[in-house]
Amino acid sequence: MMEKLQNDYENTVERLCRIPGFTRKHSVEETRALLHFMGDPEKTMKIVHVAGTNGKGSVCAYLAGILTGAGYRVGLFTSPHLVDIRERFQIDGEPISKETFLEAVEYVESMVTECGADYPTFFEMMFFIGMHVFSNAQVDILILETGMGGRLDATNAVSRKDLTLITKIGLDHTRYLGNTLEEIAGEKAGIILSGVPVIVEAGNDPVADVFLRKAAQNGSPCRILSGKDYGEILIHKNFIDFSFYSQYYGTVRPRLSTTALYQVDNTALVLAAVENLVERKVIDPERVTGQVLLDGLYQTRWAGRMEEAAPGFFVDGAHNVDGIQAFISSVAADQCVGRRSLIFSASADKDYPQMLKLLSDSGLFSRIILTPMHTNRGAGSTFLMEAAGHCKDAASENAVSEDGVFMEAEGGLPEVLERTVKKIPEGDRVYLAGSLYLVGEAKEYLSKRGDHDSI
C-alpha cells in the first residue's frame, strides 16, 4: 500500500512538472472563473496576500508562525519548494500529506474537465490545489504568497482579502515585470484590493509613491514601513535581536533564531501586519499577546535562508542582485573567525555576472566555487567562468578575485559538497548561494546522506 502511494505520488509530481511544455498562462479572469466553479474556496477563510521581490516567503513563514502559536489554524502557500513539492502547502507548520496532495490534484483536474477550461500552468495548478486543500481543511487564515508578479498573478484571482503586504522591490524578472523599480512596483501594486489595507516595506524609495497612488485610487489605507520604525539591531553568534515600536504592543524586542540580517526587515513588516490585524480585530487581541508574538518569531525557522544545513555550512536562497547584496551584509556581520568559502550557481536568466562581481568585490571569500545546477534552467559552467573572468579583469583593489578566488568545480554539486563540506576546519565557514534551486539540490543531497547535521 505504501509502495503504491509513493509510486502514485512520484508519477503525479513528475507529470505536473512537465506542464509548462503543453499549456499557456491564463488571465486572472480565467483563473477567477475556475475558482468560482470550485465553489469560491477563498470565501471560507481570512486571507493575507503577500507580494514583493525578496523576502515574501520569509514574511509568510513568520506571520504563519505567530498566528499558529496563537491557536489559529493557518494555511501557508509559498513557492518554490526546495526538495518536496508539498512544502508549498503547509497547515500549522506542516506540509500536507501525500494522500491529501493526490486527492487535490484529482479534484482540480476533474474541475478543469467539467468546466471545459484549458489545463492550468504549473503555478496555476499549485494555486488551485492549495485553495482546495486549505478550504477543505477549514483553515482560519491563509497566508498567500504571489508567484512572480502581482497584477497578473494567479493568486490575484481571489475575490477577497483581509490585508495586503508588499516586501522590498528590486530588479528581478525584468523581462516580464518591467525594467525600472517603478514599473515593477506597479505590477506588484496590482494586488491592492479596493478598501483592503496595505503595508509596504519601501522606506524612502521612489517606489513608495507608486504604492501610495495605487492605494489612494482603491481607497485602501496604506502604511509605508521604513528603517525608522525599528533599530538597535544586535547580531549574536546564533541569533539577532532588534527593537520595534508598535502603537498597539509598545516597544518590543524580538529575537530571531537566524544570522540573516535581512530578516529584520521582513519581521518588521510582519510585526506591522499583526498590529494591523489586531487593531481591526481580524484576529483576536486576547489570543495574540505580546509574548505569543515574540515566541512565534523566535520559533520560526525558514529553510534556505542563511540556514545552517550542516555544521559550519550555511545555505541561502539569494538569487538576484538585491538578494546577493543582502546575503553579503549578513555574511559580513556573522562573526566568522576563520576563512570563508562560497559555492555559487545561478539560473541562466539572472544577472549572475553582477552577482559574481558583488561577491568578488566584497572581499569576504577566500574562494568561490562555481558549479552548474542539475536543472536545465541553470547557467552552464562556461558562462559562469566567463562571468568570473570579467570580474577578475575588472577587480577593484579590494577584491580577492585577483588572487584566484574563482574555481571551476570538478564534477557536480555532490562532489563539491563532499570535498568542501565534509570536513570544515574549526572556525571556517562554507556558504552556498545564488539560487533556491541550488539550495534545494544541496538539501536533497544532505537528506539522502541520512542526516542534515553532517555529510
VEXGUSE-110864 format. One line per field, with one value per residue (C-alpha): residue number from 1; chain; x, y, z. Coordinates in pm, 1 decimal, always signed. Layout:
BEGIN
n = NUM|...
chain = A|...
u = X|...
v = Y|...
w = Z|...
end
This chain:
BEGIN
n = 1|2|3|4|5|6|7|8|9|10|11|12|13|14|15|16|17|18|19|20|21|22|23|24|25|26|27|28|29|30|31|32|33|34|35|36|37|38|39|40|41|42|43|44|45|46|47|48|49|50|51|52|53|54|55|56|57|58|59|60|61|62|63|64|65|66|67|68|69|70|71|72|73|74|75|76|77|78|79|80|81|82|83|84|85|86|87|88|89|90|91|92|93|94|95|96|97|98|99|100|101|102|103|104|105|106|107|108|109|110|111|112|113|114|115|116|117|118|119|120|121|122|123|124|125|126|127|128|129|130|131|132|133|134|135|136|137|138|139|140|141|142|143|144|145|146|147|148|149|150|151|152|153|154|155|156|157|158|159|160|161|162|163|164|165|166|167|168|169|170|171|172|173|174|175|176|177|178|179|180|181|182|183|184|185|186|187|188|189|190|191|192|193|194|195|196|197|198|199|200|201|202|203|204|205|206|207|208|209|210|211|212|213|214|215|216|217|218|219|220|221|222|223|224|225|226|227|228|229|230|231|232|233|234|235|236|237|238|239|240|241|242|243|244|245|246|247|248|249|250|251|252|253|254|255|256|257|258|259|260|261|262|263|264|265|266|267|268|269|270|271|272|273|274|275|276|277|278|279|280|281|282|283|284|285|286|287|288|289|290|291|292|293|294|295|296|297|298|299|300|301|302|303|304|305|306|307|308|309|310|311|312|313|314|315|316|317|318|319|320|321|322|323|324|325|326|327|328|329|330|331|332|333|334|335|336|337|338|339|340|341|342|343|344|345|346|347|348|349|350|351|352|353|354|355|356|357|358|359|360|361|362|363|364|365|366|367|368|369|370|371|372|373|374|375|376|377|378|379|380|381|382|383|384|385|386|387|388|389|390|391|392|393|394|395|396|397|398|399|400|401|402|403|404|405|406|407|408|409|410|411|412|413|414|415|416|417|418|419|420|421|422|423|424|425|426|427|428|429|430|431|432|433|434|435|436|437|438|439|440|441|442|443|444|445|446|447|448|449|450|451|452|453|454|455
chain = A|A|A|A|A|A|A|A|A|A|A|A|A|A|A|A|A|A|A|A|A|A|A|A|A|A|A|A|A|A|A|A|A|A|A|A|A|A|A|A|A|A|A|A|A|A|A|A|A|A|A|A|A|A|A|A|A|A|A|A|A|A|A|A|A|A|A|A|A|A|A|A|A|A|A|A|A|A|A|A|A|A|A|A|A|A|A|A|A|A|A|A|A|A|A|A|A|A|A|A|A|A|A|A|A|A|A|A|A|A|A|A|A|A|A|A|A|A|A|A|A|A|A|A|A|A|A|A|A|A|A|A|A|A|A|A|A|A|A|A|A|A|A|A|A|A|A|A|A|A|A|A|A|A|A|A|A|A|A|A|A|A|A|A|A|A|A|A|A|A|A|A|A|A|A|A|A|A|A|A|A|A|A|A|A|A|A|A|A|A|A|A|A|A|A|A|A|A|A|A|A|A|A|A|A|A|A|A|A|A|A|A|A|A|A|A|A|A|A|A|A|A|A|A|A|A|A|A|A|A|A|A|A|A|A|A|A|A|A|A|A|A|A|A|A|A|A|A|A|A|A|A|A|A|A|A|A|A|A|A|A|A|A|A|A|A|A|A|A|A|A|A|A|A|A|A|A|A|A|A|A|A|A|A|A|A|A|A|A|A|A|A|A|A|A|A|A|A|A|A|A|A|A|A|A|A|A|A|A|A|A|A|A|A|A|A|A|A|A|A|A|A|A|A|A|A|A|A|A|A|A|A|A|A|A|A|A|A|A|A|A|A|A|A|A|A|A|A|A|A|A|A|A|A|A|A|A|A|A|A|A|A|A|A|A|A|A|A|A|A|A|A|A|A|A|A|A|A|A|A|A|A|A|A|A|A|A|A|A|A|A|A|A|A|A|A|A|A|A|A|A|A|A|A|A|A|A|A|A|A|A|A|A|A|A|A|A|A|A|A|A|A|A|A|A|A|A|A|A|A|A|A|A|A|A|A|A|A|A|A|A|A|A|A|A|A|A|A|A|A|A|A|A|A|A
u = +0.0|+276.4|+473.6|+172.0|+116.8|+480.1|+471.4|+147.3|+290.5|+618.8|+442.4|+196.6|+470.8|+674.7|+370.4|+288.4|+645.8|+612.2|+310.3|+492.3|+550.7|+184.7|-14.9|-36.1|-66.1|-426.2|-568.6|-673.0|-1034.2|-999.0|-838.8|-1115.8|-1377.0|-1232.7|-1210.8|-1580.2|-1657.1|-1473.7|-1714.9|-1519.8|-1292.7|-1135.0|-1461.1|-1419.2|-1109.8|-936.5|-652.6|-327.8|-180.9|+195.8|+392.4|+736.8|+1077.0|+1270.9|+1155.7|+799.7|+842.9|+1007.9|+730.9|+470.7|+650.3|+699.4|+339.1|+213.3|+432.9|+281.6|-77.3|-27.9|+118.8|-194.2|-403.9|-534.1|-549.4|-319.8|-267.1|+59.6|+102.6|+456.1|+687.7|+915.0|+974.6|+1328.5|+1303.7|+941.3|+653.7|+433.9|+643.3|+424.1|+114.7|+152.0|-108.0|+1.3|+364.9|+348.7|+338.4|+20.9|+21.1|+81.4|-274.8|-412.8|-195.7|-308.5|-675.0|-639.0|-474.7|-753.2|-1019.3|-869.7|-824.8|-1186.6|-1299.3|-1095.2|-1258.4|-1611.2|-1596.8|-1418.9|-1123.0|-776.0|-531.5|-366.4|+1.6|+220.3|+187.9|-184.8|-225.3|-34.8|-262.4|-582.8|-452.0|-374.1|-711.1|-891.5|-671.5|-695.0|-1069.1|-1123.6|-904.1|-1113.5|-815.7|-896.3|-636.1|-448.0|-110.6|-93.9|+233.8|+227.5|+440.5|+647.8|+445.4|+121.5|-133.8|-144.5|-50.6|-284.1|-315.9|-466.8|-782.2|-906.6|-1215.5|-1149.9|-852.2|-806.2|-460.3|-201.9|+174.0|+447.5|+815.4|+1105.1|+1111.0|+1418.4|+1511.8|+1415.1|+1209.5|+1253.0|+1155.9|+802.8|+759.7|+944.4|+1291.4|+1262.6|+1177.3|+870.5|+743.0|+796.7|+629.3|+331.7|+292.7|+325.3|+76.3|-179.7|-268.1|-403.1|-776.4|-1031.1|-1067.9|-819.7|-528.0|-176.3|+159.1|+471.0|+839.0|+969.5|+1137.8|+1204.7|+1238.6|+1082.2|+857.1|+671.6|+482.5|+369.0|+202.0|+59.0|-104.8|-246.5|-378.6|-541.7|-709.1|-852.1|-947.5|-706.1|-531.1|-155.8|+134.0|+489.5|+730.7|+1092.3|+1405.5|+1291.4|+1027.2|+1288.2|+1651.6|+1908.2|+1998.6|+2237.7|+2387.7|+2496.2|+2652.1|+2321.4|+2052.7|+1961.8|+1756.3|+1623.9|+1369.9|+1037.2|+786.2|+423.3|+131.7|-54.6|+214.8|+451.2|+825.8|+907.8|+1245.0|+1208.5|+1476.0|+1519.3|+1687.5|+1889.7|+2200.2|+2031.8|+2040.5|+1775.1|+1519.7|+1498.5|+1329.2|+1099.6|+992.4|+936.7|+681.5|+526.5|+502.0|+327.0|+90.6|-2.4|-59.3|-296.2|-488.5|-522.5|-633.7|-900.8|-996.0|-941.7|-760.9|-840.1|-617.0|-652.9|-505.4|-214.9|-43.8|+299.4|+454.6|+281.3|+421.6|+779.5|+757.1|+618.9|+907.1|+1177.6|+1039.8|+1003.2|+1269.6|+1251.9|+1458.5|+1719.3|+1766.9|+2112.1|+2022.8|+2297.7|+2230.6|+2535.2|+2793.8|+2966.8|+2773.1|+2516.6|+2274.7|+2097.0|+1841.0|+1972.0|+1906.4|+1917.5|+2132.6|+1936.7|+1931.2|+2307.3|+2364.1|+2154.6|+2344.0|+2678.1|+2562.4|+2464.6|+2793.3|+2995.8|+2826.8|+2828.0|+3132.1|+3318.2|+3670.1|+3825.5|+3816.6|+3501.0|+3431.4|+3130.9|+2963.8|+2777.5|+2547.9|+2256.5|+1970.6|+2058.3|+1802.1|+1951.0|+2215.3|+2481.1|+2774.4|+2673.3|+2604.6|+2955.8|+3111.0|+2944.2|+3062.5|+3414.5|+3438.1|+3311.6|+3648.8|+3474.1|+3554.6|+3888.5|+3742.2|+3421.5|+3348.9|+3132.6|+2918.5|+2634.4|+2293.3|+2113.4|+1811.6|+1807.7|+1730.7|+2083.2|+2373.2|+2640.8|+2997.1|+3136.2|+2912.1|+2978.2|+3355.8|+3334.2|+3148.3|+3406.3|+3682.7|+3528.9|+3514.3|+3885.3|+3970.2|+3767.3|+3853.4|+3884.1|+4194.3|+3996.5|+3864.0|+4003.6|+3938.9|+4286.4|+4422.8|+4240.2|+3929.3|+3717.5|+3738.5|+3552.4|+3400.2|+3526.4|+3212.4|+2869.3|+2737.5|+2760.0|+3135.6|+3175.3|+2989.4|+3196.1|+3523.6|+3418.0|+3171.8|+3272.1|+3549.9|+3526.4|+3820.2|+3719.6|+3635.3|+3587.9|+3252.9|+3125.5|+2828.4|+2607.5|+2406.5|+2287.2|+1966.4|+1688.3|+1717.6|+2082.9|+1978.1|+1719.7|+1978.5|+2213.8|+1946.3|+1824.6|+2179.3|+2231.5|+1898.5|+1987.9|+2307.3|+2076.6|+2145.0|+2105.8|+2358.3|+2651.9|+2764.0
v = +0.0|+242.5|+149.9|+221.9|+556.8|+652.5|+546.0|+735.3|+1040.8|+1037.2|+981.5|+1262.8|+1507.6|+1416.7|+1469.3|+1805.5|+1925.6|+1872.9|+2106.2|+2411.4|+2211.5|+2182.8|+2475.6|+2856.0|+3113.5|+3217.4|+3557.9|+3647.7|+3646.9|+3289.7|+3181.2|+3350.6|+3170.0|+2829.6|+2931.5|+3021.6|+2685.0|+2524.0|+2696.8|+3012.8|+2843.3|+3177.6|+3284.3|+3023.1|+3183.6|+3507.7|+3590.2|+3786.0|+3835.0|+3892.0|+4022.9|+4176.9|+4091.5|+3937.9|+3818.4|+3712.4|+3355.8|+3467.2|+3718.0|+3448.8|+3198.7|+3436.7|+3555.5|+3197.4|+3107.6|+3381.1|+3301.7|+2926.8|+2999.7|+3199.9|+2889.6|+2966.3|+2701.2|+2853.2|+2765.7|+2869.4|+2881.2|+2958.6|+2889.5|+2748.5|+2433.8|+2323.5|+1943.1|+1824.5|+1984.5|+1956.1|+2227.8|+2469.7|+2370.1|+2381.8|+2370.8|+2471.0|+2448.4|+2101.0|+2006.1|+1831.0|+1451.0|+1271.0|+1138.6|+1491.6|+1614.0|+1334.7|+1388.9|+1760.1|+1701.1|+1462.7|+1710.8|+2009.4|+1811.0|+1695.2|+2056.9|+2161.9|+1886.4|+1961.6|+2333.2|+2286.1|+2507.9|+2480.7|+2290.6|+2521.5|+2612.4|+2458.0|+2755.0|+2787.4|+2418.8|+2467.8|+2759.2|+2564.7|+2266.9|+2496.4|+2668.6|+2334.4|+2188.4|+2489.4|+2527.0|+2155.7|+2172.9|+2465.5|+2686.1|+3008.2|+3217.0|+3167.2|+3334.4|+3355.9|+3431.8|+3555.1|+3389.7|+3609.5|+3928.7|+4061.6|+4220.7|+3922.6|+3658.3|+3361.2|+3429.7|+3768.7|+3586.3|+3565.1|+3779.5|+3884.3|+3967.1|+4097.2|+4250.7|+4307.0|+4307.6|+4407.7|+4345.1|+4543.7|+4590.5|+4505.4|+4448.1|+4089.3|+3920.1|+4240.5|+4059.2|+4022.9|+4294.7|+4598.4|+4748.2|+5002.5|+4977.0|+5190.9|+4962.2|+4653.2|+4822.7|+4897.8|+4527.2|+4431.9|+4704.0|+4524.6|+4301.7|+4600.4|+4534.8|+4810.0|+4909.3|+4648.9|+4790.0|+4754.0|+4771.9|+4824.1|+4787.1|+5075.2|+5331.5|+5646.5|+5460.1|+5625.1|+5321.6|+5432.6|+5686.5|+5409.4|+5224.7|+5537.9|+5639.0|+5291.7|+5267.4|+5610.5|+5509.9|+5199.6|+5365.7|+5135.6|+5255.1|+5241.8|+5232.9|+5272.9|+5095.3|+5210.7|+5157.6|+5439.6|+5204.5|+4972.1|+4972.4|+4880.1|+4567.2|+4331.4|+4031.0|+3736.7|+3403.5|+3221.6|+3489.1|+3852.3|+4085.6|+4435.0|+4685.7|+4769.3|+5027.6|+4925.6|+5155.2|+4853.4|+4649.4|+4932.9|+4877.0|+4509.4|+4343.0|+4036.5|+3768.1|+3579.6|+3240.0|+3328.5|+3523.8|+3655.9|+4031.9|+4085.5|+3903.6|+4214.4|+4399.2|+4105.3|+4054.6|+4428.2|+4402.5|+4103.4|+4296.6|+4583.0|+4329.6|+4169.9|+4512.4|+4597.5|+4269.4|+4303.2|+4666.5|+4584.8|+4270.4|+4047.1|+3836.9|+3826.4|+4062.1|+3831.5|+3541.9|+3732.7|+3866.9|+4025.4|+3701.3|+3498.7|+3749.1|+3710.2|+3330.9|+3295.7|+3490.2|+3309.7|+2962.5|+3012.0|+2852.5|+2922.9|+2678.8|+2804.2|+3149.1|+3155.8|+2808.6|+2603.6|+2287.1|+2109.1|+2219.6|+2526.3|+2502.2|+2774.1|+2779.8|+3093.0|+3139.3|+3475.8|+3460.8|+3816.3|+4125.6|+4266.4|+3924.9|+3887.1|+4231.4|+4129.2|+3797.8|+3982.3|+4209.4|+3905.4|+3725.0|+4033.9|+4050.4|+3679.3|+3676.6|+3408.5|+3385.5|+3176.6|+3162.2|+3173.9|+2974.9|+3005.5|+2758.3|+2951.9|+2888.0|+3072.8|+3044.9|+3147.2|+3429.5|+3605.2|+3878.6|+3641.6|+3848.3|+4134.1|+3892.8|+3746.4|+4092.1|+4189.9|+3868.5|+3915.9|+4282.2|+4204.6|+4052.5|+3811.0|+3481.2|+3308.8|+3106.3|+3099.1|+2758.5|+2771.2|+2469.3|+2412.8|+2308.4|+1991.7|+2187.2|+2297.0|+2649.7|+2686.5|+2878.6|+2646.1|+2623.6|+2801.6|+3103.8|+3116.2|+3105.3|+3368.1|+3599.6|+3527.3|+3614.0|+3954.5|+4008.7|+3933.7|+4169.1|+4449.0|+4367.8|+4656.7|+4676.5|+4527.4|+4231.3|+3889.2|+3768.9|+3881.2|+3610.9|+3338.2|+3326.0|+3174.0|+2798.2|+2586.7|+2282.3|+1945.2|+1735.6|+1838.4|+1970.0|+1633.9|+1618.0|+1981.3|+1914.6|+1605.0|+1794.1|+2120.5|+2047.9|+1705.9|+1843.2|+2216.8|+2339.2|+2477.0|+2844.5|+2834.2|+2855.7|+2738.8|+2910.6|+2821.7|+3086.7|+3207.8|+3010.4|+2848.8|+2555.1|+2516.1|+2525.9|+2257.1|+2033.9|+2071.9|+1998.7|+1696.5|+1560.8|+1610.9|+1442.6|+1140.3|+1107.2|+1043.5|+1344.0|+1717.5|+1777.8|+1614.4|+1481.5
w = +0.0|+97.4|-213.5|-436.0|-264.5|-318.5|-683.9|-746.0|-575.0|-767.8|-1100.6|-1035.0|-936.9|-1244.0|-1466.1|-1310.4|-1351.3|-1726.5|-1751.5|-1899.1|-2215.3|-2307.5|-2175.6|-2159.7|-1884.0|-1823.3|-1740.4|-1386.6|-1508.7|-1636.9|-1310.6|-1113.5|-1325.3|-1232.8|-865.3|-883.3|-1045.2|-749.7|-511.7|-428.7|-171.2|-75.1|+90.1|+363.4|+518.9|+603.2|+363.5|+390.8|+42.0|+10.6|-289.2|-342.9|-488.4|-199.7|+140.8|+52.8|+176.1|+498.7|+572.3|+509.9|+732.8|+1026.6|+1011.5|+993.7|+1291.8|+1506.7|+1412.1|+1461.3|+1804.5|+1882.0|+1822.7|+1476.0|+1206.2|+945.3|+579.9|+414.6|+36.1|-87.3|-379.9|-497.2|-296.7|-212.6|-202.1|-184.6|-374.2|-63.5|+102.4|-93.9|+104.7|+482.9|+756.9|+1106.8|+1000.9|+844.6|+473.9|+363.9|+330.9|+2.8|+16.2|+51.3|-234.9|-469.2|-381.6|-453.9|-791.7|-889.0|-774.8|-959.5|-1279.9|-1259.3|-1216.9|-1520.0|-1726.7|-1605.0|-1677.6|-2010.5|-1919.1|-2067.6|-1849.4|-1590.9|-1594.2|-1325.6|-1088.8|-1153.8|-1073.1|-747.1|-662.0|-730.9|-531.3|-241.2|-241.5|-243.5|+31.1|+261.9|+219.0|+283.5|+592.9|+720.2|+794.8|+976.4|+795.9|+468.5|+414.3|+35.4|-143.9|-501.5|-766.2|-993.7|-1010.5|-868.8|-1101.4|-1339.0|-1082.7|-1042.7|-669.0|-750.5|-860.3|-501.0|-459.5|-101.3|+122.6|+474.1|+438.2|+167.0|+235.6|-8.0|+61.7|-80.8|-456.3|-664.3|-1026.5|-1098.6|-1372.5|-1572.6|-1893.1|-1756.0|-1493.9|-1632.9|-1648.0|-1365.1|-997.7|-1057.4|-1333.7|-1119.1|-822.0|-1045.1|-1119.7|-752.4|-655.1|-868.1|-570.9|-373.3|-347.3|-304.1|+61.0|+188.6|+393.1|+252.5|+430.8|+221.7|+311.6|+99.2|+324.3|+126.5|-201.4|-507.1|-536.2|-222.5|-431.4|-667.9|-382.1|-224.0|-553.3|-615.8|-260.2|-288.2|-615.9|-448.0|-121.8|+62.8|+381.6|+313.5|+557.0|+430.2|+664.0|+681.6|+886.5|+1112.7|+1255.5|+1406.3|+1514.3|+1782.5|+1585.9|+1767.0|+1588.6|+1800.2|+1709.1|+1654.6|+1669.4|+1606.0|+1819.2|+1749.1|+1876.6|+1715.7|+1829.5|+1792.1|+1863.2|+1996.5|+2175.6|+2263.4|+2227.5|+2174.6|+2130.8|+1907.7|+1892.0|+1564.5|+1556.1|+1245.4|+1147.9|+831.1|+881.0|+613.1|+827.9|+1046.1|+758.6|+692.3|+1053.6|+1099.9|+819.5|+997.1|+1324.8|+1146.2|+988.0|+1320.0|+1472.0|+1185.8|+1211.1|+1588.7|+1583.3|+1324.4|+1520.4|+1217.8|+1477.3|+1848.0|+2054.1|+2354.9|+2159.3|+2004.2|+2314.8|+2314.6|+2435.4|+2162.5|+1914.2|+2038.7|+2073.3|+1721.4|+1570.6|+1765.7|+1699.1|+1323.8|+1104.1|+730.0|+528.4|+284.1|+434.7|+599.8|+722.8|+885.1|+687.9|+832.3|+1092.1|+951.0|+621.2|+550.5|+256.7|+139.2|-136.6|-259.7|-633.1|-766.9|-723.0|-428.6|-262.8|-302.0|-151.5|+149.9|+169.5|+168.2|+452.6|+659.0|+590.8|+677.3|+1017.7|+1103.5|+1335.9|+1141.9|+1288.3|+1010.6|+632.1|+425.4|+110.0|-120.2|-355.4|-625.0|-917.2|-1073.0|-1317.0|-1670.5|-1672.3|-1369.2|-1368.8|-1239.7|-1377.7|-1148.3|-863.8|-902.0|-916.7|-589.1|-424.8|-556.7|-457.8|-107.0|-18.6|+215.1|+45.5|+7.8|-278.1|-479.7|-631.4|-943.9|-1019.6|-1266.6|-1137.3|-1237.4|-1364.0|-1726.3|-1605.5|-1471.8|-1623.2|-1759.2|-1627.0|-1933.3|-1882.3|-1507.4|-1559.8|-1833.8|-1595.2|-1326.0|-1570.4|-1632.1|-1254.8|-1230.9|-1515.8|-1359.9|-997.3|-756.6|-542.2|-252.8|-449.2|-373.3|-728.9|-832.8|-602.6|-791.5|-577.7|-855.3|-901.9|-1154.4|-989.1|-1095.5|-1117.0|-998.8|-670.3|-485.7|-547.9|-444.0|-119.3|-49.2|-93.0|+66.2|+344.9|+475.1|+694.4|+754.5|+965.8|+1304.2|+1278.0|+899.2|+722.0|+385.9|+221.5|-72.5|-258.6|-598.5|-646.3|-446.9|-686.9|-583.9|-218.5|-290.6|-459.8|-164.2|+95.2|-101.0|-119.3|+254.0|+324.8|+113.8|+312.8|+605.5|+823.8|+778.7|+1053.1|+881.7|+548.0
end
